[in-house]
Amino acid sequence: MNDTGIIGPASSGLRGEIILPGDKSISHRAVMFSAIAQGVSRIRNFSGGGDNRSTMRVFQALGVEMTQTGTEVLVTGRGWGGLCPPQATLDCGNSGTTMRLLSGLLAGRPFVSRLDGDASLRSRPMARVITPLREMEADIVSEGGEHRAPLRISGHALHGIPYRSQVASAQVKSAILLAGLQAEGRTTVSEPIRSRDHTERMLPAFGATLTVNDLEVTIAGGQELQACDVEVPGDLSSAAFFIGAALMIPGSELYVRGVGLNPTRTGVLDIFRAMGGTITVLNEREVCGEPVGDVLVRSGSLVGVELDEALVVRAIDEIPIVAIAAAVARGVTTIRGARELRVKESDRLQALALGLAALGIQVSELPDGLIIEGGTFQAGRVQSFDDHRIAMAFTIAGLAGTGEIVLEGVSCVDISFPGFYKGLRDLTGPITKLP
């Protein structure tokens, strides 16, 4: 794909139905837990994005046997002892989830590992996992300096700790819990606001024992996991771009099938509803401990809202598409408590502010958020900063605007959603101009 795309206004509303690829966060954990479990696990509807492929490659480099057929992955785990010393640096690609969770997992293994990634991953903060893991007596050295990758981990016996995290981060929580599974004694993680709980939901399916008490999770060390089949629900973060587009583009009626509806992830639906969006959840059910349902979306008029930190945490990965919706809503939208977006694949607050301004939207950048005045997208040129969620967000802006936009850096979308542009073409018709 040419890395510069031209996107024109949608020739019609989004109409039809879509089934999203498997949830990215759940796919990461399914591979990791299967790799350290005893026996053969079958993962269905595995996400095909680049980040998840990075996790697979890392565990194959650690000696874990995996075979993939379409969206199904078979993992043959041999327990903790089945992980082998890597013969080379473990390449985490662009995936912060891979690096951070793997840091906790490998901290207790009796060998040396070196974790690295691309330039974007090397720039992201790792102190948030290094600090608690060192409290558990992990030996982690930041070769990149300032607590950044590459990370060198000399694994050995760990001790459980109580840890009060200063950030609400599922990656931090999960890294500590994976270390705690191997540690002597008990490990407790508490958060200021509850983050995604996919780890807490999935570990019991693999035979682990843990307790959840409001904002605290406690796990005992010395536990072995047993193989488990996992059905990965559709990715709500990916669905959010289609849902947002359907709300914004007149004449849309979209049916999203089998998407994950974990309450720690549905903040984006709550935000869109608060903006006046017509969203109906149907056929609610539970699959492998995760709530799942179908979502019906119809276009309509949106209004600006004020978002606080508690709601933003539940929609942190979806804030880019929320910002796009805010740009066409009536009135002003204020987003606060989103400082975490400054240390993602890009500084997403800055990327959004620059892109919105380039398309004629009045926007103010705050230290922890944005103030966006609703208007109309004009023609312009936008930079994705090689961030997949920024690229997808401004693609939707192009569909919902009045003129063509030039989007620099569209190939990064494959990191999380290789079928993104095909899905949009199928729903908007062949006349719509897309990369």
KEPA-223331 format. One line per field, with one value per residue: x, y, z of N, C-alpha, C in turn. Coordinates in steps of 0.05 Angstrom, whole numbers. Atoms other than C-alpha are relative to their C-alpha. Layout:
% residues N
n_c1 <- (X	...)
n_c2 <- (Y	...)
n_c3 <- (Z	...)
ca_c1 <- (X	...)
ca_c2 <- (Y	...)
ca_c3 <- (Z	...)
c_c1 <- (X	...)
c_c2 <- (Y	...)
c_c3 <- (Z	...)
***
This chain:
% residues 435
n_c1 <- (17	-14	3	17	26	20	26	21	25	14	20	26	-4	-9	23	-7	-11	-28	-11	-26	-20	-1	-10	-29	-10	6	-18	-26	0	6	-26	-19	9	-2	-29	-11	18	-5	19	6	22	10	9	16	3	-24	-5	-22	-16	-29	-7	5	-20	-24	2	-4	-28	-16	3	-13	-29	-4	2	28	10	25	8	23	15	20	1	-2	-27	-4	-24	-7	-15	-13	-3	-22	-25	-2	-12	-28	-16	0	-27	-4	18	28	10	28	11	13	20	-5	11	-19	-24	6	9	-22	-19	8	-1	-28	-15	-3	-12	-28	-18	-2	15	-3	24	-4	22	-5	-7	23	1	-23	5	22	-9	1	-4	24	-2	-26	0	12	-14	-25	9	4	-28	-7	-25	6	-17	9	-23	6	-1	25	21	10	-12	2	-1	-15	12	-14	21	-6	23	13	15	25	1	24	-9	20	-8	7	15	19	-11	3	-26	-15	13	-5	-28	-5	14	-15	-23	11	6	-25	-14	5	19	23	-4	25	-2	24	-1	17	25	-2	-8	10	-4	-1	-17	14	21	-10	-17	15	6	-24	-4	-13	17	-5	24	4	15	2	-23	-22	-1	-20	-6	-20	-21	-3	23	-3	24	8	9	28	8	8	14	-5	22	-8	-14	17	-17	2	28	6	-3	24	23	-2	6	28	14	-5	6	29	11	-13	12	-22	4	-26	5	-19	-21	-4	14	-11	7	-24	-6	23	2	4	29	13	-6	16	28	2	-1	25	-1	20	-15	15	-14	18	-11	-22	-7	-26	-18	-26	-2	2	26	0	26	1	5	14	-6	13	-11	17	-14	-16	-5	-24	2	-24	-9	-19	-21	11	11	-21	-16	15	1	-25	-9	20	2	-3	24	17	-8	11	29	3	-5	24	22	9	-10	-28	-7	-24	-11	-20	-8	-10	-29	-11	-2	-25	-22	8	-17	-8	14	26	13	-12	7	28	2	-11	17	26	-5	-6	25	18	15	-11	-8	-20	-14	-5	-21	11	24	6	25	7	25	12	1	1	-27	-7	-23	-25	-20	-2	-22	8	-23	-2	16	23	26	2	6	28	17	2	14	28	4	2	26	22	-5	11	-20	-20	-23	-24	-8	-27	-5	24	-6	-2	26	-3	-9	23	24	-7	23	15	9	18	26	14	9	23	23	7	3	-25	-5	-16	-28	-15	-27)
n_c2 <- (-24	-26	-10	-24	6	-21	9	-19	3	25	-2	6	8	28	17	29	11	6	16	-11	19	5	-21	-1	4	27	17	0	16	28	12	1	19	26	7	9	21	27	12	-13	-20	-8	-28	-6	-28	-14	-25	3	-24	2	2	27	17	-3	17	28	5	1	25	21	-2	12	28	10	9	-12	2	-17	5	-21	-15	19	5	21	-4	23	-10	20	-12	-20	12	4	-23	4	-24	-9	-1	-27	-20	4	-24	-5	-16	-25	7	-5	21	22	-5	-4	25	19	-7	14	29	10	-7	23	23	2	-5	-28	-7	-28	-8	-24	-5	-21	-26	-9	14	-9	-27	0	4	26	-2	9	29	6	-7	21	26	-1	4	29	9	5	-12	-12	-23	-15	-6	-25	-23	-14	21	5	23	29	9	25	13	24	12	16	1	-25	0	-14	-26	-17	-22	-19	-13	-28	-2	22	12	29	12	0	19	27	7	7	26	22	4	11	29	16	-10	11	-16	-12	-26	-16	-25	-18	-21	-23	5	27	3	24	24	25	19	12	17	23	18	22	20	17	14	-16	-10	-28	-13	-28	-15	-28	-9	17	28	15	26	16	10	29	12	11	-2	23	-8	-8	-10	-28	-13	-29	-16	-22	-21	-24	-23	-1	-6	-27	-18	4	-11	-29	-8	4	-22	-26	-2	2	23	24	20	20	21	11	26	15	-17	1	-22	-2	-26	-18	-9	-11	-29	-14	1	-19	-27	-5	-4	-26	-20	2	22	22	25	20	25	23	27	1	26	2	19	2	-19	-27	-8	-4	-7	-13	-29	-13	-28	-17	-28	-20	-24	3	-25	0	10	-2	27	0	21	27	9	0	25	23	-4	-13	5	-10	-29	-13	-1	-18	-27	-4	-5	-26	-22	-5	-3	-27	-9	4	24	-2	26	-3	25	17	-4	25	0	-12	20	22	2	-28	-18	-1	-26	-19	9	-7	-29	-9	9	-14	-28	1	4	-22	3	-15	19	-9	22	-3	20	27	4	-18	-14	1	-14	14	-14	17	6	-10	13	-7	21	9	19	20	6	29	11	13	-12	-27	4	8	-22	-21	12	-5	-29	-5	10	-17	-28	-12	1	22	-4	16	11	10	21	17	28	8	11	29	8	11	7	2	-1	-25	-14	18	-1	-25	1	18	-12	-27	2	-3	-28	-14	1	10	11)
n_c3 <- (0	-1	-27	0	10	5	-10	7	-14	5	21	-13	-27	-4	-2	1	-25	-1	-21	-5	-8	-29	-18	-1	-28	-8	16	-13	-25	7	8	-22	-20	12	3	-26	-11	7	19	25	-1	26	-1	24	7	-8	15	19	1	-3	-28	-9	13	-15	-23	9	7	-25	-14	16	-6	-27	2	-1	26	8	28	6	24	1	-25	-23	-8	-20	-16	-16	-24	-18	-26	-3	6	28	13	4	3	28	13	11	-11	5	14	-7	21	-9	-20	-29	-15	1	-16	-29	-12	1	-21	-24	4	1	-24	-18	14	-7	22	8	24	8	14	15	18	20	-11	-17	-25	-16	-12	-20	-28	-11	-29	-14	-6	-12	-28	-17	4	-17	-28	-3	2	28	10	27	7	24	17	15	-18	-8	-2	26	13	-6	-28	-5	-24	-11	-16	-23	-19	-7	-25	2	-13	5	16	6	25	3	25	6	24	1	6	-25	-17	10	-4	-29	-6	12	-18	-25	3	-5	-23	-26	-15	14	13	3	16	-2	19	-7	15	11	28	13	-17	16	-14	-23	10	15	-15	-12	20	2	-25	-21	-21	-8	-12	8	-20	10	16	-7	10	-15	12	-15	17	2	14	27	17	17	27	2	26	-3	22	-3	11	18	-14	-3	8	29	7	-7	24	17	-15	2	27	5	-14	12	29	4	15	-9	-18	-2	-20	-7	-12	-17	-10	-29	-15	-27	-10	-2	27	14	-4	26	6	-19	10	24	-8	-13	22	14	19	-2	-1	-13	-3	3	-2	-19	-9	-11	14	-14	-22	10	11	29	10	26	-3	22	-1	20	1	-12	-8	-25	-15	-16	-28	-17	-8	-23	1	-4	25	20	-4	11	29	6	28	19	0	27	15	-15	8	27	-3	-13	19	16	-18	-6	-26	-8	-15	-16	-8	-20	-12	22	2	9	29	9	1	17	24	5	-18	14	-5	19	27	5	1	25	22	0	9	29	14	-4	-25	-22	-21	-19	-12	-28	-8	-3	16	23	2	29	7	23	25	24	10	27	13	-12	-2	-28	-5	-20	-18	0	-23	13	-8	12	29	3	-8	20	23	-4	4	29	9	-12	6	25	21	-2	-17	5	-26	2	-19	-4	-2	-28	-8	-1	-27	-16	14	28	18	-6	23	15	-14	6	27	1	-13	11	29	15	10	-21	4	-24	7)
ca_c1 <- (0	25	38	-1	-75	-129	-196	-260	-329	-370	-414	-469	-480	-450	-502	-498	-464	-393	-357	-294	-228	-213	-200	-127	-118	-151	-111	-46	-65	-93	-25	15	-27	-30	46	58	1	6	-26	-55	-98	-140	-150	-207	-217	-146	-130	-86	-55	20	22	-8	39	96	71	68	138	167	138	161	231	222	211	135	103	48	10	-39	-93	-133	-156	-146	-82	-60	-10	26	47	94	86	134	191	176	202	273	329	323	381	372	338	263	232	167	157	109	73	76	30	80	139	106	70	131	174	133	129	204	226	216	247	317	351	371	326	333	270	271	224	217	234	164	167	237	209	153	159	176	188	116	131	205	192	143	181	245	206	192	269	269	335	317	365	343	396	361	368	313	274	266	278	318	308	355	321	362	307	308	263	214	177	104	89	30	34	-6	-2	-2	-33	-95	-61	-81	-11	22	-29	-20	56	55	3	45	106	62	41	113	132	138	78	21	19	-34	-43	-88	-105	-133	-187	-204	-169	-186	-195	-183	-126	-168	-224	-180	-131	-185	-204	-132	-139	-108	-136	-142	-188	-216	-239	-261	-196	-151	-129	-92	-57	-16	50	71	12	13	-36	-74	-91	-157	-195	-208	-260	-237	-295	-294	-250	-291	-232	-234	-310	-309	-284	-342	-392	-366	-370	-441	-462	-432	-448	-521	-562	-522	-550	-495	-500	-436	-437	-404	-365	-335	-375	-330	-353	-281	-281	-350	-335	-335	-408	-427	-392	-427	-494	-481	-468	-537	-516	-568	-535	-573	-541	-574	-564	-521	-484	-420	-361	-301	-317	-324	-391	-407	-464	-486	-490	-539	-520	-560	-536	-562	-544	-489	-476	-414	-400	-352	-312	-278	-220	-262	-298	-236	-198	-253	-245	-171	-156	-220	-209	-182	-249	-286	-247	-268	-341	-333	-308	-375	-419	-460	-425	-361	-330	-279	-235	-195	-156	-125	-51	-37	-48	17	58	23	50	51	32	-41	-65	-16	-30	-105	-97	-53	-97	-162	-133	-108	-179	-209	-233	-224	-185	-145	-93	-92	-37	-85	-137	-170	-224	-259	-310	-357	-355	-345	-283	-251	-200	-130	-67	-59	0	-14	54	54	2	-52	-108	-93	-93	-160	-190	-172	-195	-264	-256	-244	-308	-349	-321	-335	-271	-214	-160	-89	-69	5	23	-35	2	9	-65	-42	-13	-82	-132	-107	-178	-198	-202	-235	-289	-303	-307	-356	-401	-398	-396	-343	-351	-320	-247	-203	-130)
ca_c2 <- (0	70	104	166	159	204	199	231	242	178	167	140	122	59	5	-69	-112	-125	-177	-149	-186	-215	-168	-147	-144	-212	-243	-222	-254	-317	-331	-314	-356	-414	-412	-421	-471	-546	-577	-555	-492	-473	-398	-380	-313	-292	-220	-217	-149	-136	-128	-196	-228	-198	-234	-300	-292	-277	-340	-382	-354	-378	-448	-452	-491	-453	-466	-418	-435	-374	-341	-404	-415	-479	-470	-528	-505	-542	-500	-448	-497	-503	-434	-437	-385	-342	-345	-273	-208	-215	-166	-137	-95	-37	-72	-41	-96	-149	-116	-96	-162	-202	-164	-191	-260	-267	-234	-300	-346	-373	-344	-278	-244	-180	-144	-92	-61	-8	66	81	27	49	118	94	94	28	54	38	-37	-35	-2	-53	-112	-88	-84	-158	-165	-171	-156	-109	-62	-7	-8	50	94	132	67	56	-4	-45	-81	-135	-183	-232	-277	-307	-320	-265	-244	-222	-150	-103	-50	13	36	110	98	59	13	-58	-70	-51	-92	-153	-150	-151	-208	-250	-239	-254	-321	-344	-306	-330	-307	-263	-203	-148	-93	-34	22	93	75	6	-10	-65	-132	-182	-214	-224	-254	-301	-328	-368	-402	-428	-453	-396	-372	-297	-250	-183	-133	-68	-35	-90	-156	-208	-270	-325	-348	-418	-429	-472	-460	-513	-509	-477	-463	-388	-356	-284	-235	-180	-121	-62	-14	-32	-30	40	71	40	58	130	134	107	159	216	200	212	152	101	38	-10	-77	-100	-174	-210	-153	-154	-113	-117	-61	-36	-25	2	74	93	70	110	171	164	156	218	255	234	173	119	54	-9	-72	-138	-212	-203	-266	-290	-324	-349	-302	-241	-205	-205	-176	-146	-70	-33	38	92	161	223	291	293	344	363	334	341	278	264	218	159	155	170	111	64	92	109	75	102	175	189	170	206	269	261	255	316	356	348	352	413	453	442	377	377	316	313	259	233	247	173	188	226	162	117	100	176	235	225	290	330	288	299	373	383	341	373	443	423	405	470	450	497	458	474	426	416	380	322	330	372	424	415	462	426	446	416	380	416	390	386	345	304	265	199	198	124	112	63	95	165	139	105	165	214	165	171	247	244	203	251	315	360	352	304	297	272	225	212	145	97	31	31	12	-60	-60	-72	-79	-104	-107	-36	-4	-64	-62	11	0	-57	-13	54	30	31	105	127	145	106	82)
ca_c3 <- (0	-17	50	30	21	-8	26	0	30	36	-25	21	93	123	112	126	178	198	239	271	279	348	406	406	482	492	436	468	534	502	470	532	580	532	524	599	610	608	546	480	477	417	405	357	322	338	318	256	271	273	349	361	311	351	413	375	347	416	446	387	400	472	446	447	390	354	290	257	207	187	251	294	333	368	424	456	526	572	633	661	652	578	563	535	539	476	427	405	425	431	381	408	345	360	416	486	511	488	521	587	600	578	627	685	656	643	708	744	691	705	644	611	561	521	498	443	392	338	347	374	426	448	463	509	585	618	689	706	701	719	786	815	785	819	884	873	867	791	756	698	665	617	563	529	591	627	637	563	518	503	569	595	644	686	712	781	842	859	922	925	944	955	901	894	821	806	738	717	668	649	622	689	728	683	685	761	763	715	760	820	792	799	862	933	974	952	906	908	856	870	821	827	775	750	684	635	669	613	653	715	673	632	684	722	657	655	726	765	831	845	882	858	910	877	855	883	852	893	867	902	874	854	808	745	688	649	575	556	492	481	436	425	417	364	381	408	397	323	321	351	285	246	301	302	226	225	277	238	165	146	122	161	193	216	251	287	304	362	393	463	514	575	621	629	554	538	557	483	476	538	508	441	475	518	452	428	388	373	395	413	442	423	436	498	520	553	518	558	615	570	556	482	441	375	365	321	303	266	244	277	305	358	413	452	521	579	594	661	676	701	634	593	625	601	530	528	461	430	446	375	344	400	381	308	329	374	314	278	340	358	412	451	476	532	544	608	645	580	595	581	507	505	513	463	393	384	427	408	440	398	336	343	356	295	250	271	261	192	173	196	266	326	379	441	468	544	584	595	540	486	478	410	380	332	259	190	164	105	55	82	95	159	188	224	258	241	295	273	314	290	218	227	262	207	154	185	186	111	100	144	114	54	15	2	55	44	100	107	138	125	124	200	204	193	263	292	235	167	138	159	90	57	111	98	23	33	76	38	-35	-89	-106	-39	-46	3	5)
c_c1 <- (17	-5	-14	-26	-17	-27	-21	-25	-14	-22	-28	6	11	-25	8	9	29	7	29	20	1	12	30	11	-4	17	28	1	-5	26	18	-8	1	29	12	-18	10	-21	-4	-24	-7	-12	-15	-4	23	4	25	18	30	8	-4	19	27	0	5	29	18	-2	11	30	7	-5	-28	-10	-27	-5	-25	-12	-23	1	1	30	1	26	5	18	12	6	22	27	4	11	31	15	0	28	6	-19	-29	-12	-30	-14	-10	-17	9	-12	19	23	-6	-8	23	21	-7	2	28	16	5	12	30	19	0	-15	6	-24	5	-24	7	5	-22	0	24	-5	-21	10	-4	4	-24	-1	27	0	-13	14	26	-7	-4	27	7	26	-5	18	-10	25	-4	2	-27	-23	-13	14	25	2	14	-10	16	-19	10	-25	-10	-15	-25	0	-29	10	-23	9	-10	-16	-20	9	-3	27	17	-12	6	29	5	-14	15	25	-10	-7	23	13	-6	-19	-22	7	-27	6	-25	4	-17	-27	3	6	-12	6	1	18	-14	-22	11	16	-16	-8	23	7	13	-21	8	-25	0	-18	1	25	25	-2	23	4	22	20	1	-22	8	-26	-5	-12	-30	-6	-12	-14	3	-23	11	11	-17	16	-1	-28	-6	3	-24	-25	0	-8	-30	-17	2	-10	-29	-8	12	-18	19	-6	28	-5	22	23	2	-12	9	-5	24	8	-22	-4	-6	-30	-14	5	-17	-29	-4	0	-26	-1	-21	14	-17	16	-20	15	24	5	28	16	27	3	-3	-28	3	-28	2	-9	-12	4	-15	11	-20	17	14	4	25	-5	25	6	20	18	-11	-11	22	17	-14	-2	27	10	-20	-3	6	-26	-21	6	-10	-30	-6	3	-24	-25	-7	10	29	3	26	8	22	8	12	30	14	4	26	23	-10	19	9	-11	-27	-15	11	-8	-28	-3	10	-17	-26	3	5	-25	-21	-17	14	6	22	12	5	22	-11	-25	-2	-26	-6	-26	-11	-1	-3	29	3	22	26	19	5	23	-10	21	5	-14	-26	-27	-4	-6	-29	-19	-3	-10	-30	-7	-3	-27	-22	3	-12	19	21	22	22	10	27	5	-24	7	1	-26	2	9	-22	-23	6	-24	-17	-12	-19	-28	-15	-10	-26	-26	-9	-3	25	7	18	30	15	27	-3)
c_c2 <- (25	13	27	-6	25	-10	21	-5	-26	5	-7	-6	-28	-17	-29	-10	-6	-17	8	-22	-2	23	-2	-6	-29	-20	-2	-19	-30	-15	-3	-22	-28	-10	-10	-20	-28	-10	18	18	8	29	6	30	17	25	-3	25	-4	-3	-28	-20	3	-18	-29	-5	-1	-27	-23	1	-10	-30	-12	-7	12	-5	16	-9	21	16	-19	-6	-23	5	-24	10	-23	12	21	-11	-5	23	-3	27	9	2	28	19	-6	26	3	18	27	-4	5	-22	-24	5	2	-26	-21	6	-13	-30	-11	7	-23	-25	-1	3	30	5	30	7	27	3	22	27	11	-13	8	27	-1	-7	-28	0	-11	-30	-6	4	-21	-27	0	-3	-30	-15	-10	15	9	24	13	7	25	25	11	-20	-6	-25	8	-5	-27	-11	-25	-13	-16	0	27	-2	17	26	11	24	18	16	29	5	-23	-12	-31	-13	-2	-22	-29	-9	-9	-27	-23	-6	-13	-29	-18	6	-16	18	11	28	14	25	16	24	24	-2	-27	1	-26	-25	-26	-21	-14	-19	-26	-19	-23	-21	-19	-13	16	9	29	12	29	13	29	7	-16	-28	-14	-28	-13	-11	-30	-14	-9	3	-25	11	5	10	28	8	30	16	21	23	26	25	3	8	30	19	-3	11	31	10	-2	22	26	3	-5	-25	-26	-17	-24	-20	-13	-26	-9	16	-2	24	0	27	18	11	16	30	15	0	19	29	7	4	27	22	-1	-22	-21	-27	-20	-26	-23	-26	-2	-29	0	-21	0	22	29	6	6	7	11	29	11	30	14	28	19	25	-4	27	-4	-9	7	-27	2	-24	-28	-11	-3	-26	-24	2	10	-5	10	30	13	1	17	29	7	5	27	23	5	3	29	9	-8	-26	4	-28	5	-28	-19	3	-25	-1	13	-20	-26	-2	28	15	5	26	20	-7	7	30	11	-8	14	29	1	-3	21	0	17	-19	12	-25	5	-20	-28	-4	20	14	4	14	-13	18	-19	-5	11	-17	8	-24	-6	-21	-20	-5	-30	-13	-10	13	28	-3	-8	23	21	-11	5	30	6	-9	19	29	9	0	-21	8	-18	-9	-13	-22	-17	-29	-10	-12	-31	-10	-12	-10	-1	3	26	13	-17	1	25	1	-17	14	27	-1	7	28	15	-3	-7	-11	-29)
c_c3 <- (0	28	2	-13	-4	7	-6	16	-8	-21	10	29	2	4	-3	27	-3	23	3	6	30	15	3	28	9	-15	11	24	-5	-8	24	20	-11	-1	26	14	-8	-19	-24	3	-29	3	-26	-3	11	-17	-18	-2	6	29	10	-13	14	25	-8	-6	24	13	-17	4	27	0	1	-28	-5	-29	-4	-26	-1	25	24	5	20	14	18	23	16	27	1	-9	-30	-16	-1	-2	-29	-11	-11	14	-8	-11	5	-21	11	24	29	17	1	19	30	13	1	21	27	-2	1	24	19	-13	4	-24	-7	-26	-6	-17	-15	-19	-20	14	18	27	18	13	22	28	10	31	15	5	13	30	18	-2	16	29	7	-3	-28	-7	-29	-4	-25	-15	-16	17	6	0	-26	-12	-16	30	1	26	7	20	23	19	8	26	-5	16	-2	-16	-7	-25	-1	-25	-3	-27	1	-6	26	18	-9	3	28	7	-12	16	26	-1	6	26	25	15	-18	-11	-3	-16	5	-19	9	-13	-13	-30	-11	16	-15	14	23	-9	-12	17	14	-20	-5	26	22	20	7	12	-10	20	-8	-16	6	-12	15	-12	16	-20	-1	-15	-28	-15	-16	-26	0	-28	4	-26	3	-12	-19	16	0	-8	-30	-9	4	-24	-19	14	-2	-28	-5	15	-14	-29	-5	-16	8	18	0	22	4	15	18	11	30	14	29	11	5	-27	-14	4	-26	-7	18	-10	-24	7	13	-21	-17	-21	5	-2	17	2	0	5	19	10	12	-14	14	21	-9	-11	-30	-9	-28	4	-25	3	-23	2	12	7	27	13	16	28	15	11	23	-2	3	-26	-21	3	-13	-31	-10	-29	-21	-1	-27	-16	14	-8	-28	2	12	-20	-18	17	4	27	5	15	14	10	20	12	-20	-4	-11	-31	-11	-2	-14	-24	-10	24	-12	5	-20	-28	-7	-3	-27	-24	-2	-10	-30	-17	7	26	22	23	17	13	30	8	1	-18	-23	5	-30	-5	-26	-25	-23	-10	-28	-12	14	0	29	2	21	21	3	23	-12	8	-10	-30	-4	6	-22	-27	3	-3	-30	-11	9	-8	-26	-23	5	20	-9	27	-5	21	4	4	28	10	3	27	16	-17	-31	-20	3	-26	-17	13	-5	-28	-3	11	-13	-31	-14	-9	20	-5	26	-9	-10)
***
